[in-house]
Amino acid sequence: MVKTNNKTPIQASEFGKAKDWVGSVSLDNDLLLSDKINLAPMPTDPRKMNFILIGLCTKGQIKYRMDTEEQVVREGDLLIVSERHVIDEYAPSDDMEGLCIMMSVDFFHEIIKTVHDVSSLFVFARMQPVMQLESKEIKTFRDYFTVIKQKISDDHNHFRKDLIRTLMLAMFYDVGNVINRVKNFDESLMRSEKVFTKFLKMVEENCKRERRVSWYAQQLSITPKYLSTAVKRISGRTAAEWIENYVTMELRVMLRNTSKNIKEITEEMNFPNQSFLGKYFKEHVGMSPSEYRKS
């Protein structure tokens, strides 16, 4: 773990230590840029993100699973992955190349704190994390990447950090413009997005102990029907499916990345008993917890 001043730092170990990543530069371990993402050691087991990642594939392709859904990133595609997503089965092609920007969650929110309606970026990224860029948009992203990387390396510039924050904010506006091009939002959709965003945040924080749609609706002061309609409209999945998805992800991460036994996981995830957990896991993953752990 790379530490920062009273902030949630980037878990650089998820992609290999920054100092060992050829072609990368970093700012106080809150921001890391690399034009050699193909050289980064990536995890093969499920890993939960604790940072924001924005990348551009410039050659070849990348396949990976995000929250159990397969994603394919091809040349000219922009990908956005926010924190708490679970990344698994990362598989780049032999000729893959790309640009990568990683930033701590605190640093990201510090930059966009004066920007309104940025939640749509996160909502959109959850539904469609990969976007095909137009040629002028690719050039714009490359230009931002180049100048930000230069400023990070300019240790003698007294205003370096302020310049970098300003450049990052400008880049976010242009990324937001790409999102608006790909998907236009009307007012009713915006209301549904806000419900969806709050719902997902609550599921992320409470899925270990609460799996009832009615409970989440009650916390949001809306009816279960309205919640289900809003979630389905924005994401194409039901509220129950999102809850099941997060519960399954938590189980997969625990089974692969901890030494906790099934009894301990059953208790932590608030299942009635080990048998119930086993049936639930097999229904959603296709194998028993013990088989998954050994696979």
Solvent accessible surface area in square Angstrom, and as a share of the most:
residue,aa,sasa,rsa
1,M,135,0.60
2,V,33,0.19
3,K,165,0.70
4,T,28,0.16
5,N,134,0.69
6,N,163,0.83
7,K,69,0.29
8,T,68,0.39
9,P,15,0.10
10,I,5,0.03
11,Q,44,0.20
12,A,5,0.04
13,S,69,0.44
14,E,35,0.16
15,F,8,0.03
16,G,15,0.15
17,K,119,0.51
18,A,20,0.16
19,K,165,0.70
20,D,94,0.49
21,W,9,0.03
22,V,97,0.56
23,G,28,0.27
24,S,26,0.17
25,V,35,0.20
26,S,47,0.30
27,L,6,0.03
28,D,80,0.42
29,N,52,0.27
30,D,9,0.05
31,L,0,0.00
32,L,6,0.03
33,L,0,0.00
34,S,0,0.00
35,D,52,0.27
36,K,86,0.36
37,I,11,0.06
38,N,62,0.32
39,L,96,0.48
40,A,9,0.07
41,P,84,0.53
42,M,40,0.18
43,P,24,0.15
44,T,103,0.60
45,D,50,0.26
46,P,0,0.00
47,R,78,0.29
48,K,78,0.33
49,M,12,0.05
50,N,31,0.16
51,F,0,0.00
52,I,1,0.00
53,L,9,0.04
54,I,1,0.01
55,G,0,0.00
56,L,2,0.01
57,C,2,0.01
58,T,29,0.17
59,K,91,0.39
60,G,21,0.20
61,Q,54,0.24
62,I,7,0.03
63,K,86,0.36
64,Y,8,0.03
65,R,78,0.28
66,M,7,0.03
67,D,7,0.04
68,T,42,0.24
69,E,81,0.36
70,E,102,0.46
71,Q,32,0.14
72,V,34,0.19
73,V,0,0.00
74,R,133,0.49
75,E,108,0.48
76,G,6,0.06
77,D,9,0.05
78,L,2,0.01
79,L,17,0.08
80,I,1,0.00
81,V,4,0.02
82,S,0,0.00
83,E,37,0.17
84,R,81,0.29
85,H,2,0.01
86,V,2,0.01
87,I,16,0.08
88,D,4,0.02
89,E,94,0.42
90,Y,32,0.12
91,A,54,0.42
92,P,57,0.36
93,S,39,0.25
94,D,161,0.83
95,D,71,0.37
96,M,4,0.02
97,E,77,0.35
98,G,3,0.03
99,L,16,0.08
100,C,0,0.00
101,I,0,0.00
102,M,1,0.00
103,M,0,0.00
104,S,0,0.00
105,V,27,0.15
106,D,54,0.28
107,F,5,0.02
108,F,2,0.01
109,H,81,0.36
110,E,49,0.22
111,I,10,0.05
112,I,10,0.05
113,K,151,0.64
114,T,97,0.56
115,V,25,0.15
116,H,160,0.71
117,D,90,0.46
118,V,36,0.21
119,S,38,0.24
120,S,20,0.13
121,L,14,0.07
122,F,25,0.10
123,V,1,0.01
124,F,2,0.01
125,A,0,0.00
126,R,36,0.13
127,M,51,0.23
128,Q,77,0.34
129,P,4,0.03
130,V,23,0.13
131,M,1,0.01
132,Q,106,0.47
133,L,9,0.04
134,E,74,0.33
135,S,95,0.61
136,K,142,0.60
137,E,21,0.09
138,I,42,0.21
139,K,128,0.54
140,T,48,0.28
141,F,8,0.03
142,R,105,0.38
143,D,71,0.37
144,Y,35,0.13
145,F,8,0.03
146,T,70,0.41
147,V,45,0.26
148,I,0,0.00
149,K,42,0.18
150,Q,110,0.49
151,K,55,0.23
152,I,5,0.03
153,S,68,0.44
154,D,52,0.27
155,D,104,0.54
156,H,179,0.80
157,N,41,0.21
158,H,165,0.74
159,F,128,0.53
160,R,43,0.16
161,K,83,0.35
162,D,83,0.43
163,L,65,0.32
164,I,0,0.00
165,R,76,0.28
166,T,88,0.51
167,L,38,0.19
168,M,0,0.00
169,L,43,0.21
170,A,37,0.28
171,M,1,0.00
172,F,13,0.05
173,Y,131,0.50
174,D,55,0.28
175,V,5,0.03
176,G,21,0.21
177,N,91,0.47
178,V,10,0.05
179,I,4,0.02
180,N,81,0.41
181,R,99,0.36
182,V,52,0.30
183,K,66,0.28
184,N,123,0.63
185,F,41,0.17
186,D,75,0.39
187,E,137,0.61
188,S,35,0.22
189,L,25,0.12
190,M,42,0.19
191,R,137,0.50
192,S,8,0.05
193,E,2,0.01
194,K,108,0.46
195,V,23,0.13
196,F,0,0.00
197,T,41,0.24
198,K,121,0.51
199,F,0,0.00
200,L,1,0.00
201,K,114,0.48
202,M,33,0.15
203,V,0,0.00
204,E,26,0.12
205,E,94,0.42
206,N,20,0.10
207,C,1,0.01
208,K,71,0.30
209,R,138,0.50
210,E,18,0.08
211,R,63,0.23
212,R,142,0.52
213,V,33,0.19
214,S,56,0.36
215,W,39,0.14
216,Y,0,0.00
217,A,1,0.01
218,Q,132,0.59
219,Q,85,0.38
220,L,33,0.16
221,S,102,0.66
222,I,46,0.24
223,T,81,0.47
224,P,63,0.40
225,K,162,0.69
226,Y,101,0.38
227,L,0,0.00
228,S,40,0.26
229,T,80,0.46
230,A,4,0.03
231,V,0,0.00
232,K,101,0.43
233,R,119,0.44
234,I,9,0.05
235,S,24,0.15
236,G,49,0.47
237,R,53,0.19
238,T,51,0.30
239,A,1,0.01
240,A,43,0.34
241,E,80,0.36
242,W,10,0.03
243,I,3,0.02
244,E,61,0.27
245,N,16,0.08
246,Y,8,0.03
247,V,0,0.00
248,T,8,0.05
249,M,4,0.02
250,E,17,0.08
251,L,1,0.00
252,R,17,0.06
253,V,26,0.15
254,M,10,0.04
255,L,4,0.02
256,R,67,0.24
257,N,57,0.29
258,T,51,0.30
259,S,113,0.73
260,K,71,0.30
261,N,79,0.41
262,I,40,0.21
263,K,116,0.49
264,E,81,0.36
265,I,1,0.00
266,T,7,0.04
267,E,114,0.51
268,E,63,0.28
269,M,0,0.00
270,N,82,0.42
271,F,12,0.05
272,P,97,0.61
273,N,76,0.39
274,Q,87,0.39
275,S,70,0.45
276,F,99,0.41
277,L,1,0.01
278,G,19,0.19
279,K,146,0.62
280,Y,29,0.11
281,F,1,0.00
282,K,112,0.47
283,E,136,0.61
284,H,67,0.30
285,V,42,0.24
286,G,57,0.55
287,M,60,0.27
288,S,29,0.19
289,P,9,0.05
290,S,53,0.34
291,E,91,0.41
292,Y,11,0.04
293,R,78,0.29
294,K,173,0.73
295,S,85,0.55
